[in-house]
Amino acid sequence: MTSVIDPKAIGKPIRARRHVRTLTGKWYLPETDEAGKEKWPRGDETTWKANTRGVDTDVPSITKSVVNHVQTSLARQAYNLDNLGAYQAAALSVRDNLILNWNETQLTYTRKAPKRAYYLSLEFLMGRTLDNALLNLGLKEQYQEGINKLGFSIEDLLDQERDAALGNGGLGRLAACYLDSSASQELPVWGYGLRYQYGIFQQLISPEGNQLEAPDPWLANQNPWELPRLDVSYEIRFYGNADRLNDGTPRASWTGGQEVLAIAYDVMIPGCYTKTTNNLRLWESKPKRGFDLNSFNAGNYEGAVAASNSASAITSVLYPNDHTTFGKELRLKQQYFWTAASLADILRRFKNLGKPLTEIPDYIAVQLNDTHPTLAIPELMRILVDEEDLDWTTAWNITTNTIFYTNHTVLPEALEKWPVPLMEHVLPRHMQIIYDIVRLVHTLSSAFLTHAYFLQAVEKKFPGDRDRLGRMSLIEEGYPQQVRMAHLACIGSKKVNGVAELHSDLVRTTILKDFVEFEGISKFSNVTNGITPRRWLDQCNPELSALISKTLKIDKSVWLKNLDLIEGLLPFTEDAAFRKEWAAIKQRNKERLAHYVETTLGLKINTHAMFDVQIKRLHEYKRQTLNILGVIHRYLSLKAMSPKDRKRINPRVVFFAGKAAPAYFIAKLTIRLIVNVARVINADPDTKDYLSLYFIPDYSVSVAEVLIPASDISQHISTAGTEASGTSNMKFCLNGGLLVGTVDGANIEIAEQVGESNVFFFGHLTPAVEDLRHQHRYHPVPIEEKCPALAHVLDQVSAGLFGDAGVYEPLLNTIRQGDYYLLSDDFDSYMAALDMVDEAYMDKEEWIKKSIRTTAKMGKFSSDRAIMEYAESYWNLEATPVTA
């Protein structure tokens, strides 16, 4: 006799023993005796407590910690330690401190059992962590001194850190700001995202000026900020069969298909000047079955690793190219993998409380950051109905009181839809549930308080309105049919919000108008976006932060958590000495940017010129094309001037930065045009002293931290009604850069705060946009008649002034034919606004006053304000301080 094994189990990972504290939920609490005194769990209490360390706050303990990590974590010595090694040792030392506070925070949450919020975002654009962690811990000066004593510079170490490649644009940066603010406001909030192996991509520029995409190897070196939780894993299913149980309930059995493991990695999120340290949990995909040795021995080497490769691909890259069938399927799998693992983790933590499932909304709020996590709605229904055996009405009531949805766009093409055949193939059970939601949704509108068919309920409230039924259906007719994820997010959530006043109004009156009329206006509201002043002022512009503290006579630990206090700067606009210091800081920030450009691109910059910056992901509605065509117009005007006239012109340096989606041809063509215009302009001896242009490749948070403090003006020039909010506009203004923009997104609210005399608006307003598009479509006017200046610019590009004469025709034709984003309508107004900028900049003293006033009035745009609005008006969340 011998031991036997099921051959199917060969290669499957052995389940690791769970922590005694069961994962990282920290639900374990000490036992107490009859008197209520806590019992020590094991060993000698005195010995344990004598050797339990606290946060290192003095230089000797900090240097001891760093050296200890050099010796034991890195296995190095002073003789063979470089800047990268020193950075890793310092980062591990700081992480030790974060872990101590993290442990205390989680234990506090377990003891007090507060309601928690979970922020689901496909992107978290965190930026570098070391500097931010030191500032939030209040230990930067101590670490700076300690690192100096060890023979290194803290600045050199900070430069060694790679940005975490977990996002691309404003969506991810907003999520990062909200995590920072949640911890700083002592709110029990966790983030959930994906641990992308290669991020979106590393942007390179070819000799022809084209964007090239390379993998971003941000994990090539050890990432000291993450804590692998290999014992925290969940099995996630794809494909297979979903069979109804036919027992009179909507329940079904989902079996077969592919199963992959979601493995957790934790990133600590420290609050500012508080012990509260929250968590960002990232999921990595791994195969449930590892290496297939039988296939390998049979010579099928590709088959031996097929399962592993298929599973690992899910978290390889952010936003796989969905122009292919494989890419579209991978995106869908990515979204479900992340939401399913997150909900499993959230519900596991809730169950540890021992509360009935009907109390889930009292303890959990799940915020959907855009439509990417919308599958959380059918997934939560699947868990409650299929696994927990709740009836449909109870499950739907729990779901719709737990989920909240933030809309980030009114562009129809940006509202996510999934082909029904793809959903049925990849997630057959969820497609059944979506059909059930259409048929069985429990509506809570005033007219329908019973279990009713959703579309029948709509029909009953709006009899005979067939067009409305078609507009509101979760399933869009066509070939193939499509699942409308924004509609699903709207129906399945407790509240829906936009991210700026104008945007929220457009959500209510355009894309979700039918749902507002059906469910009532109270479900739909606004939370204007915000930014964290810790990173976007104190960290990226430390001299300005110090000047504010000195001038207001308020420690930064106070005003950084109450940004409204900086309004106290307003009286100092008339103080000449203060203005001189303000201008000197701006000049040094310009010189820092010039040094960065020279060291990375080998190009010299005139730091006494005006710095004009536009940094955004490349998209037609953001209108980088309008900007570059304006630069060309300025160049052509300069060329036509006499040398004497040119000397009266305000010198300007224009910066672009941003990435285009790999399959976005027009956006990539815009980058090519920018790069080649820069080559011509910067080499022209007649004009280079008055106008220069730079495209900064591989835009990231760290690059933004150099660009933003140096700007004199920044451009936020989207077609009116297309930008939901924008947050880079807030960052520039907080750092004293003036705004050039359309009346769109948060630009409007910024102008309301800082005063319209301190911004430069141009362009048509939102109500005129559709009429202008109608005119373009049915009554087109030749661009030569409508806007001769723009026509001349387009003709010069077509003539080959910037090389590659025919290459740019597809880009130029988007303006000549149709002009959906209204460049020809806004061009003259845009150039007039830039002329106003030039005129205002000539009066340097008044310009500095405008800069000061702009910064002083930005208190509203702190993400602390925004996150508290979510906590109070949406999640019903209370602060849970961590006591010493």
Disulfide bonds with the S-S distance in Angstrom:
none
